[in-house]
Amino acid sequence: MADQRTTAAPIAKLIIVDDEPHMCEICSRTLRRVGYDVVTTSDPARAIQLLRGDDGFDLLLTDIKMPSLSGLDLAKIARERDPSISIIVMTGFASIENLHRAVQSGVADVLSKPFELEHLRLAVEQALHKRALLQDNLRLRTLEQLLLSSEDLSATLDRSQLVKIVLNMTLRHSGCRAGFVWLDEPGQLTASAPDAFLLEGGDAAMQRAHREHVTITNLIAGTAAGVDLRYGMFLPLRAQGEVHGVLGLCHDSPALLRPGMQEAVQILADLSGAALRNAMLYGQLDEAFRRRQELDRMKSEIIAIASHELRTPLSLIIGYSTMVREQLQGDERSYLDRVIEGSDRIKTIVDNMVALRHLDLGSDTLQEQRLDLVELILQSVATVRSAADDQSIQIMTDLPHDRVLFLSDGEKLTIMLNQLLSNAVKFTPAQGSITISARVVGRRKLPEPRRFIVQPTDQTPASWLIVTVQDTGIGIAEHQQERIFDRFYQVAASLTRERGGTGLGLALVRELAATLNGAVWLESREGFGSSFSLALPFRPLEVHKVGTP
Ligand code: ADP
């Protein structure tokens, strides 16, 4: 047989207050018969106790005129506990004044005694329907307010600021006396006010709330300004399945347990959890970034010292070796050739370090001079020739046939060309090939690569000098192509260690190109080779056709 069970709406809880016990009896029988959960009392003091208690009634049916307390005062007390509670008053004297006061107190209906029991049933049904609408309305309003509050949460990434915002926001919404936030990281409890404390019951609830939502009723969770907090709601601050802490809201009456409040506080807790997680991730990122910056600063410092200390002895080694070499023959002379080659390699590294140091200090100046394009490039090729020969790497050139004379900073240009060429040799396996090409193009002919490493400046010159170094080497993966221009970055430390290097060369190329108002771009495919291009504003001096007088 099919399961006949359906999920029934919760049974409405009603309280009937009338100083005449038989009136309570008749009404409660009628309403119980329809299925409501009914509590009755003829004692107004007991009625107050019940209304302020933990039960949470949906509807109050009360006589207006009772010996020690008016039904309208009772209605007021009920409203303090739950603003959306439905109220029906019964009266034997339906005076205009009574009716007016009843309407002003937000009473849903007034039943004039004697009334028909069917009339009572209908009035209760309608009042409860109205309450459901009111609650929906309240929920919507709360959600709207929550949405606005959540904007505050995105205003900061500072964790202690965020905790304050979370406390302010949740207290504002719940109307609770005190709030507490426990953050697992750094293991710290923050209270909403200096005179708010958690006691043993609250501490235990805070612990348990890491695992589940905890509600405390009628047990002292803490105190605020000397008032006992007997009601509390403790929720985990969760984001992406991870608990980052706990939010505890405490009050001296069960107000926070009223319908809709738990739901609203849960939403706030979820929003807070997400904001705290963001703040934590940001904190970690910021810390890592600061550590990296500090590391880079230290490396730069070491470079500054090393380059300064190495320069003088290196010049001595190269100077004396060159001198002695002239007086030697045969093997001895070739040994000295090796010494000089090695020292030259060290000198290039030291020169790069010094150049970077100058760029950092801003002490770098432009030294423009008259340059011969072909001569400049052939000189750079000569510096890597023997390393390329050792690996049987062929170097080809594709240069203008005309003599191209131009103005530029020869030292900077040489550093960049040497760097690109020596990288090409370093990262091209034996038997590979390298092509260095140079050409001058008009203003509009600058290529449009997928991305520039150094963007050309806005003031495009009349013409550009473009030099490209292409190799058949190991290539560079797409996601590394921009990063290799960062200082100290090497694709694979172990791999590049075999090939040596400092990870500074391309950083220098990038920074020097920018100083010369140039542009840099790279095309590469892992396993197939790379092509590094450098474009500089071209300032021609004169052009002679090769072979013409
Ligand atoms: P390094 O001193 O390590 O050569 P660079 O700044 O010149 O430093 O280069 C950074 C990294 O870029 C190199 O370690 C290498 O991983 C990669 N790289 C540079 N040029 C090439 C190239 N032509 N082919 C493949 N990878 C290269």
Boltz pocket constraint, residues with backbone or C-beta under 6 A from the ligand:
constraints:
  - pocket:
      binder: B
      contacts: [[A, 419], [A, 420], [A, 423], [A, 424], [A, 427], [A, 471], [A, 473], [A, 474], [A, 475], [A, 476], [A, 484], [A, 485], [A, 486], [A, 489], [A, 490], [A, 491], [A, 492], [A, 496], [A, 500], [A, 501], [A, 502], [A, 503], [A, 504], [A, 505], [A, 506], [A, 507], [A, 530]]
      max_distance: 6.0
